Amino acid sequence: MTSKDTTLKCLPSVGHSLVIFLILIPAVSGTIQVNCSEPNQPALLKALTPVFNLSAIRPVMNMTTSTNVSTYFTLYGILGVDEKAQLLLTYLWLDYWWENEFLRWDPIQCGTDKLSLPRDKFWVPDIVISEFMDENTAPPVPYVYVLSNGMVHDAQPVRVVSSCNLNIYTFPFDIQNCTLTFNSYIHLAVDIKISLGKSAENITKYSKEVITTMGEWELLDITTHKFTHGNHDGQNIDELAFHIRVRRRATLYVVNLLIPSCFLITVDLFSFLLPPQAVDRSSFKMTLILGYTVFLLIMNDLLPITGNSIPLINVFFSLCLALMVASLLETILITNLLSGSANFAPIPRWIRVLVLQILGFLLCLPMKAQKTSDMKPSAAGAKPKAYEEPPVEMGTAAEGKALRELRSLGTHLQAIRLQVEQQLGSSKSTEEWIQVGFIIDRLLFVLYIFFISVSFITIMIIWANSYIQ
């Protein structure tokens, strides 16, 4: 009797041990087998109920096993670039794949090989974008896909406002390279490893096919870089960086900014062909400067906000305005020289040689020939031969009076001749100064063309090199 009671008392203990053994057998094999009573979704959902209680822990049997999260995205839209705040706005389709070791079922027994379930029923990795600077306003996706082999697929749209070190020096022909770094916010590399789920070439190709924004920015390529770095505790963190290269479409800025500026500077250039002594030339240049200033004020909204460096297009506009102002100052100088040449002293010899002979020959403006009627001034105090005093002869009183009148008339004629010779010498100096003014005006016109050509070619080369990179 005692032996029978002892046997009956031991049966519950053996049954309990058998249950524990049956539970531990799947654990030893590495996964939890989900058995469905019927091949339909309700039976599968009922069989997965014990797994839902494990959503608070990382889905691994051995805590030393790291979870490999496969990551990639599709760039669906480039929403814009904020140069002042140094921000890039993009719209992404994110995809994450990882293995949940608690999930295994027979697709034939359960009637399906995948199932979409609420996200909060499972553990989800805390993958974030390090450059994220604002709240995600994209619509949330409450479901994830669970596969029969234990893989979990999480896909969701994200509106990313990320920080980016923008270089707008070559605006509007600039190319920006922005980085999106994916990493776990709290887990270390021993817990979560991030890997690339799709090649960078395929990501770029598919993004170019589905991208919907065809506005200011154009996607060039997407490259990736995997690295691991240590935190302040000396622990390693796994990271995956995506480098997005985008190029600005410059057509709008070329048509609305660069071409009108080139037209205005060309008009200012050909204004040198107007007579420099005319008042209309200076007033024309002043009107041109005022018009260009108004043009820049109107188009100010199209210009970029200054970032780390001054944009080259701002230098271009400042150069155009400076050239117009210099042209106006040159016109004022030449007009003053031509108008006041009559009051200037005779032209020095070195100016006559340097300007009238050398520069005039180089600029195809030779010195004007002297008129044959011009006469050199007589020596001071010399008397013309035609008015030499006649020999004194004794005669009548009438003849003596006539001689005195002739002598007086000769003296007056000599004074008049001296004044005429002085006036002729002054006229010659005035003509020389006028010719100097014309030569200087032509020289500055040539230098103006040369400076504009060199400056514009240099700027265009810089823009071209940045655009074809």
C-alpha positions as CSV (number, residue, x, y, z in Angstrom):
1,M,0.0,0.0,0.0
2,T,2.8,2.3,0.9
3,S,4.6,1.6,-2.4
4,K,1.5,2.4,-4.4
5,D,0.9,5.7,-2.6
6,T,4.5,6.6,-3.2
7,T,4.2,5.9,-6.9
8,L,1.0,8.0,-7.1
9,K,2.7,10.8,-5.3
10,C,5.6,10.7,-7.8
11,L,3.5,10.9,-10.9
12,P,2.8,14.7,-10.7
13,S,6.5,15.4,-10.3
14,V,7.3,13.2,-13.3
15,G,4.6,14.9,-15.4
16,H,5.8,18.4,-14.4
17,S,9.3,17.4,-15.4
18,L,8.1,16.1,-18.7
19,V,6.3,19.4,-19.5
20,I,9.5,21.3,-18.7
21,F,11.5,19.0,-20.9
22,L,9.1,19.4,-23.8
23,I,9.3,23.2,-23.4
24,L,13.1,23.2,-23.2
25,I,13.6,21.0,-26.3
26,P,12.8,23.9,-28.7
27,A,15.0,26.2,-26.7
28,V,17.9,23.9,-27.2
29,S,17.2,23.8,-30.9
30,G,17.4,27.7,-31.0
31,T,13.8,28.6,-31.9
32,I,10.3,28.3,-30.6
33,Q,8.1,26.2,-32.8
34,V,4.6,27.5,-33.5
35,N,2.1,24.8,-34.1
36,C,-1.2,25.7,-35.8
37,S,-4.4,23.6,-35.2
38,E,-5.7,24.6,-38.6
39,P,-4.2,26.1,-41.8
40,N,-5.8,29.6,-41.4
41,Q,-4.9,33.0,-39.9
42,P,-7.0,32.7,-36.7
43,A,-5.3,29.5,-35.7
44,L,-1.9,31.1,-36.5
45,L,-2.7,34.1,-34.5
46,K,-3.7,32.0,-31.5
47,A,-0.5,30.0,-31.8
48,L,1.6,33.2,-31.9
49,T,-0.1,34.5,-28.7
50,P,2.8,33.3,-26.4
51,V,5.3,35.1,-28.6
52,F,3.5,38.4,-28.2
53,N,4.3,38.3,-24.5
54,L,8.0,38.5,-25.4
55,S,7.8,41.8,-27.2
56,A,9.7,43.6,-24.4
57,I,13.0,41.8,-24.9
58,R,15.4,41.4,-27.8
59,P,14.3,38.3,-29.8
60,V,17.3,36.1,-29.2
61,M,17.7,32.8,-27.3
62,N,21.2,33.6,-26.2
63,M,21.8,37.2,-25.0
64,T,25.4,37.1,-26.4
65,T,23.9,36.7,-29.9
66,S,23.6,40.1,-31.7
67,T,20.6,41.0,-33.8
68,N,21.6,41.9,-37.4
69,V,19.3,44.6,-38.8
70,S,19.4,44.9,-42.6
71,T,18.8,48.5,-43.6
72,Y,18.1,50.4,-46.8
73,F,15.7,53.1,-48.1
74,T,14.3,54.6,-51.2
75,L,14.6,58.4,-51.8
76,Y,11.0,59.2,-52.9
77,G,11.4,63.0,-52.9
78,I,13.7,65.9,-52.4
79,L,11.5,68.5,-50.7
80,G,14.1,71.3,-50.5
81,V,17.2,72.8,-49.0
82,D,17.4,75.5,-46.4
83,E,20.7,77.3,-46.9
84,K,20.3,79.6,-43.9
85,A,19.5,76.8,-41.4
86,Q,21.8,74.3,-43.2
87,L,19.0,71.7,-43.5
88,L,18.1,69.1,-46.2
89,L,14.4,68.0,-46.5
90,T,13.8,64.6,-48.0
91,Y,11.0,62.0,-48.0
92,L,12.2,58.4,-47.6
93,W,10.7,54.9,-47.6
94,L,12.6,53.0,-44.9
95,D,13.0,49.3,-44.8
96,Y,14.3,47.2,-41.9
97,W,14.8,43.4,-41.8
98,W,15.8,41.4,-38.8
99,E,15.3,37.9,-37.4
100,N,13.0,37.1,-34.5
101,E,14.3,33.8,-33.0
102,F,11.0,33.3,-31.2
103,L,9.1,32.9,-34.4
104,R,9.0,29.7,-36.5
105,W,6.1,28.0,-38.1
106,D,5.3,25.5,-40.9
107,P,3.8,27.5,-43.8
108,I,1.9,24.4,-44.9
109,Q,0.6,23.6,-41.5
110,C,-0.5,27.2,-40.8
111,G,-1.7,28.0,-44.3
112,T,0.6,31.0,-45.0
113,D,4.3,31.9,-45.0
114,K,3.8,35.6,-43.9
115,L,1.4,37.6,-41.9
116,S,1.0,41.3,-41.1
117,L,0.6,42.1,-37.4
118,P,0.5,45.2,-35.3
119,R,3.9,46.7,-34.6
120,D,3.4,46.8,-30.9
121,K,3.2,43.0,-30.7
122,F,6.9,42.6,-31.5
123,W,10.2,43.9,-30.5
124,V,11.4,46.7,-32.9
125,P,15.0,48.0,-33.1
126,D,15.5,51.6,-32.1
127,I,17.2,52.6,-35.3
128,V,17.4,56.4,-35.7
129,I,19.0,58.9,-38.1
130,S,21.7,60.9,-36.3
131,E,21.2,64.0,-38.4
132,F,17.4,64.2,-37.7
133,M,16.5,67.7,-36.7
134,D,12.7,67.8,-36.6
135,E,9.6,65.8,-35.9
136,N,8.6,63.2,-38.4
137,T,5.3,64.3,-40.0
138,A,4.8,61.3,-42.3
139,P,1.8,59.1,-41.7
140,P,2.5,56.2,-39.3
141,V,2.4,52.6,-40.4
142,P,1.1,50.4,-37.6
143,Y,1.9,47.0,-39.1
144,V,5.0,44.8,-39.7
145,Y,5.3,41.7,-41.8
146,V,6.3,38.5,-40.1
147,L,7.6,35.6,-42.2
148,S,7.5,31.9,-41.3
149,N,11.3,31.7,-41.1
150,G,11.4,34.2,-38.3
151,M,12.3,37.3,-40.4
152,V,10.5,40.6,-39.6
153,H,10.0,43.3,-42.2
154,D,9.4,46.8,-41.0
155,A,8.7,49.5,-43.7
156,Q,7.5,53.0,-43.1
157,P,7.6,56.5,-44.8
158,V,9.6,59.2,-43.1
159,R,9.9,62.9,-43.7
160,V,13.5,63.6,-42.8
161,V,14.7,67.1,-41.8
162,S,18.4,66.5,-41.5
163,S,21.3,68.7,-40.8
164,C,23.8,69.1,-43.7
165,N,26.9,71.2,-44.2
166,L,25.8,73.0,-47.3
167,N,28.4,74.7,-49.5
168,I,26.8,77.3,-51.7
169,Y,29.9,79.0,-53.0
170,T,29.2,77.9,-56.5
171,F,25.5,78.7,-56.4
172,P,23.5,78.2,-58.7
173,F,25.7,75.4,-60.0
174,D,26.3,73.8,-56.7
175,I,26.4,70.1,-55.7
176,Q,25.5,69.2,-52.2
177,N,26.7,66.0,-50.4
178,C,24.5,65.2,-47.3
179,T,24.8,62.3,-45.0
180,L,22.2,60.2,-43.3
181,T,23.7,58.1,-40.5
182,F,21.6,55.1,-39.2
183,N,22.5,53.7,-35.8
184,S,20.9,52.3,-32.7
185,Y,20.1,55.0,-30.1
186,I,20.9,53.0,-27.0
187,H,22.1,49.5,-28.1
188,L,25.7,48.7,-28.5
189,A,27.4,46.9,-31.4
190,V,27.3,43.6,-29.4
191,D,23.5,43.8,-29.3
192,I,22.6,45.3,-32.7
193,K,24.6,45.2,-35.9
194,I,23.5,47.3,-38.8
195,S,24.1,46.0,-42.3
196,L,23.3,47.2,-45.8
197,G,20.2,45.4,-47.2
198,K,20.6,46.5,-50.8
199,S,23.5,47.7,-52.9
200,A,24.0,51.5,-53.2
201,E,23.7,51.2,-57.0
202,N,20.3,49.6,-56.7
203,I,19.2,52.1,-54.2
204,T,20.2,55.0,-56.5
205,K,18.6,53.3,-59.6
206,Y,15.3,52.6,-57.9
207,S,15.2,56.1,-56.3
208,K,15.7,57.8,-59.6
209,E,12.8,55.7,-61.1
210,V,10.3,56.5,-58.4
211,I,11.3,60.0,-57.3
212,T,8.4,62.5,-57.9
213,T,10.0,65.8,-57.3
214,M,11.4,67.2,-60.5
215,G,11.9,70.8,-59.3
216,E,15.0,72.5,-58.2
217,W,17.1,69.5,-57.2
218,E,18.3,66.5,-59.1
219,L,19.6,63.2,-57.5
220,L,23.0,62.2,-58.7
221,D,23.9,59.2,-56.6
222,I,23.7,57.5,-53.2
223,T,26.8,55.9,-51.7
224,T,27.2,54.0,-48.4
225,H,29.9,53.7,-45.7
226,K,29.9,51.2,-42.8
227,F,31.9,52.0,-39.7
228,T,32.0,51.5,-35.9
229,H,33.0,54.0,-33.4
230,G,33.3,54.1,-29.6
231,N,31.2,56.1,-27.2
232,H,32.2,57.9,-24.1
233,D,32.2,54.6,-22.1
234,G,34.5,52.9,-24.5
235,Q,31.8,50.7,-26.0
236,N,31.4,50.3,-29.8
237,I,28.4,51.5,-31.7
238,D,27.6,50.2,-35.2
239,E,26.6,52.8,-37.8
240,L,25.7,52.8,-41.5
241,A,26.0,56.1,-43.4
242,F,24.3,57.0,-46.6
243,H,25.8,59.9,-48.6
244,I,23.2,61.6,-50.9
245,R,24.6,63.8,-53.7
246,V,22.1,66.2,-55.2
247,R,22.6,68.9,-57.9
248,R,20.7,72.1,-58.2
249,R,19.0,72.8,-61.5
250,A,20.3,76.2,-62.5
251,T,18.0,77.1,-65.4
252,L,15.8,79.4,-63.4
253,Y,18.7,81.4,-62.0
254,V,20.5,81.6,-65.3
255,V,17.5,83.0,-67.1
256,N,16.4,85.4,-64.3
257,L,19.7,86.5,-62.8
258,L,22.8,85.9,-64.9
259,I,21.5,86.7,-68.4
260,P,19.9,90.0,-67.4
261,S,23.1,91.0,-65.6
262,C,25.2,90.2,-68.6
263,F,22.9,92.3,-70.8
264,L,23.2,95.3,-68.5
265,I,27.0,95.1,-68.2
266,T,27.2,94.8,-72.0
267,V,25.0,98.0,-72.4
268,D,27.3,99.7,-69.9
269,L,30.3,98.5,-71.9
270,F,29.1,100.0,-75.2
271,S,28.2,103.2,-73.6
272,F,31.9,104.1,-74.0
273,L,31.1,104.7,-77.6
274,L,29.0,107.8,-76.7
275,P,30.9,111.1,-76.9
276,P,32.7,111.6,-73.5
277,Q,32.1,115.3,-73.4
278,A,28.4,114.9,-73.8
279,V,26.3,115.2,-70.6
280,D,24.0,112.4,-71.9
281,R,26.7,109.8,-71.3
282,S,27.0,110.4,-67.6
283,S,23.3,110.5,-67.1
284,F,22.9,107.3,-69.1
285,K,25.4,105.5,-66.9
286,M,23.7,106.8,-63.7
287,T,20.3,105.6,-64.9
288,L,21.9,102.2,-65.7
289,I,23.3,101.9,-62.2
290,L,19.9,102.7,-60.6
291,G,18.2,100.2,-62.9
292,Y,20.6,97.5,-61.9
293,T,20.2,98.2,-58.2
294,V,16.4,97.9,-58.6
295,F,16.9,94.7,-60.5
296,L,18.9,93.2,-57.6
297,L,16.3,94.2,-55.1
298,I,13.5,92.6,-57.1
299,M,15.5,89.4,-57.5
300,N,16.8,89.3,-53.9
301,D,14.4,86.4,-53.0
302,L,16.2,84.2,-55.6
303,L,19.6,84.7,-54.1
304,P,20.8,82.3,-51.4
305,I,21.3,83.1,-47.8
306,T,25.0,83.5,-47.0
307,G,26.3,80.3,-45.4
308,N,29.9,79.4,-44.5
309,S,31.2,81.3,-47.5
310,I,30.0,84.1,-49.8
311,P,28.3,82.7,-52.9
312,L,30.2,83.3,-56.1
313,I,27.0,84.7,-57.7
314,N,27.0,87.5,-55.1
315,V,30.6,88.3,-56.1
316,F,29.5,88.3,-59.7
317,F,26.8,90.9,-59.0
318,S,29.1,93.0,-56.8
319,L,31.6,93.0,-59.6
320,C,29.1,94.1,-62.2
321,L,27.9,96.9,-59.9
322,A,31.5,98.0,-59.2
323,L,32.3,98.0,-62.9
324,M,29.3,100.3,-63.6
325,V,30.4,102.7,-60.8
326,A,33.9,102.7,-62.1
327,S,32.6,103.4,-65.6
328,L,30.6,106.4,-64.3
329,L,33.7,107.7,-62.4
330,E,35.8,107.4,-65.5
331,T,33.2,109.4,-67.5
332,I,33.2,112.1,-64.8
333,L,37.0,112.3,-65.0
334,I,37.2,112.5,-68.8
335,T,34.3,115.0,-69.0
336,N,36.1,117.3,-66.5
337,L,39.4,116.9,-68.5
338,L,37.7,117.8,-71.8
339,S,35.6,120.7,-70.4
340,G,38.4,122.4,-68.5
341,S,41.3,121.8,-70.9
342,A,41.3,125.5,-71.9
343,N,42.4,126.4,-68.4
344,F,45.2,123.9,-68.1
345,A,48.8,124.6,-68.4
346,P,50.6,123.5,-71.6
347,I,50.9,119.7,-71.7
348,P,54.2,118.4,-70.2
349,R,56.6,116.7,-72.6
350,W,56.5,113.3,-70.9
351,I,52.7,113.2,-71.2
352,R,53.0,114.2,-74.8
353,V,55.5,111.4,-75.5
354,L,53.8,108.7,-73.3
355,V,50.2,109.4,-74.2
356,L,50.0,111.1,-77.5
357,Q,52.8,109.2,-79.2
358,I,53.1,105.8,-77.6
359,L,49.5,105.1,-76.3
360,G,48.0,106.9,-79.3
361,F,50.0,104.6,-81.7
362,L,49.0,101.5,-79.8
363,L,45.3,102.4,-79.7
364,C,45.3,103.6,-83.4
365,L,44.8,107.2,-82.4
366,P,47.9,109.0,-83.8
367,M,48.6,112.7,-82.8
368,K,46.9,115.2,-85.1
369,A,49.2,117.0,-87.5
370,Q,49.9,120.8,-87.0
371,K,48.1,123.2,-89.2
372,T,50.3,125.2,-91.6
373,S,48.7,128.4,-90.5
374,D,50.0,127.8,-86.9
375,M,52.8,130.1,-86.0
376,K,55.4,129.9,-83.3
377,P,55.3,132.8,-80.8
378,S,57.9,135.5,-81.5
379,A,60.6,136.1,-79.0
380,A,59.8,138.5,-76.2
381,G,60.4,142.1,-77.2
382,A,61.1,141.3,-80.9
383,K,59.6,143.6,-83.4
384,P,58.1,142.4,-86.7
385,K,60.1,143.3,-89.7
386,A,57.1,144.8,-91.4
387,Y,56.9,147.4,-88.7
388,E,60.5,148.5,-88.3
389,E,60.9,152.2,-87.8
390,P,61.6,154.0,-91.1
391,P,64.6,156.1,-91.3
392,V,64.1,159.6,-90.0
393,E,64.2,162.2,-92.7
394,M,63.7,165.9,-92.4
395,G,60.6,167.1,-94.1
396,T,57.6,169.2,-93.6
397,A,55.4,169.3,-90.5
398,A,52.6,167.3,-92.2
399,E,55.1,164.6,-93.0
400,G,56.3,164.5,-89.4
401,K,52.8,164.1,-88.1
402,A,52.1,161.2,-90.5
403,L,55.2,159.5,-89.4
404,R,54.2,159.7,-85.8
405,E,50.8,158.2,-86.6
406,L,52.4,155.4,-88.5
407,R,54.7,154.6,-85.6
408,S,51.7,154.5,-83.2
409,L,49.7,152.3,-85.5
410,G,52.7,149.9,-85.8
411,T,52.9,149.6,-82.0
412,H,49.2,148.7,-81.8
413,L,49.5,146.1,-84.6
414,Q,52.5,144.5,-82.8
415,A,50.5,144.1,-79.6
416,I,47.6,142.6,-81.5
417,R,49.9,140.1,-83.1
418,L,51.4,139.1,-79.8
419,Q,47.9,138.4,-78.4
420,V,47.0,136.4,-81.5
421,E,50.1,134.3,-81.1
422,Q,49.4,133.7,-77.4
423,Q,45.8,132.6,-78.3
424,L,47.1,130.3,-81.0
425,G,49.5,128.7,-78.5
426,S,46.6,128.2,-75.9
427,S,44.4,126.6,-78.6
428,K,47.2,124.2,-79.4
429,S,47.5,123.2,-75.7
430,T,43.7,122.8,-75.5
431,E,43.7,120.5,-78.5
432,E,46.5,118.4,-77.0
433,W,44.6,118.0,-73.7
434,I,41.5,117.0,-75.5
435,Q,43.4,114.4,-77.5
436,V,44.9,113.1,-74.2
437,G,41.4,112.8,-72.9
438,F,40.2,110.8,-75.9
439,I,43.2,108.5,-75.7
440,I,42.7,107.8,-72.0
441,D,39.0,107.2,-72.6
442,R,39.9,104.6,-75.3
443,L,42.5,103.0,-73.0
444,L,40.1,102.6,-70.2
445,F,37.5,101.2,-72.6
446,V,40.0,98.5,-73.7
447,L,41.0,97.8,-70.0
448,Y,37.3,97.6,-69.2
449,I,36.7,94.9,-71.9
450,F,39.8,93.0,-70.7
451,F,38.8,93.0,-67.0
452,I,35.2,92.0,-67.8
453,S,36.4,89.1,-70.0
454,V,39.0,87.8,-67.5
455,S,36.6,88.0,-64.6
456,F,33.7,86.4,-66.4
457,I,35.8,83.6,-67.9
458,T,37.2,82.8,-64.4
459,I,33.8,82.7,-62.8
460,M,32.4,80.6,-65.6
461,I,35.3,78.1,-65.3
462,I,34.7,77.7,-61.6
463,W,31.0,77.2,-62.2
464,A,31.6,74.7,-65.0
465,N,34.1,72.7,-62.9
466,S,31.7,72.5,-60.0
467,Y,28.8,71.5,-62.2
468,I,30.5,68.6,-64.1
469,Q,31.9,67.0,-61.0
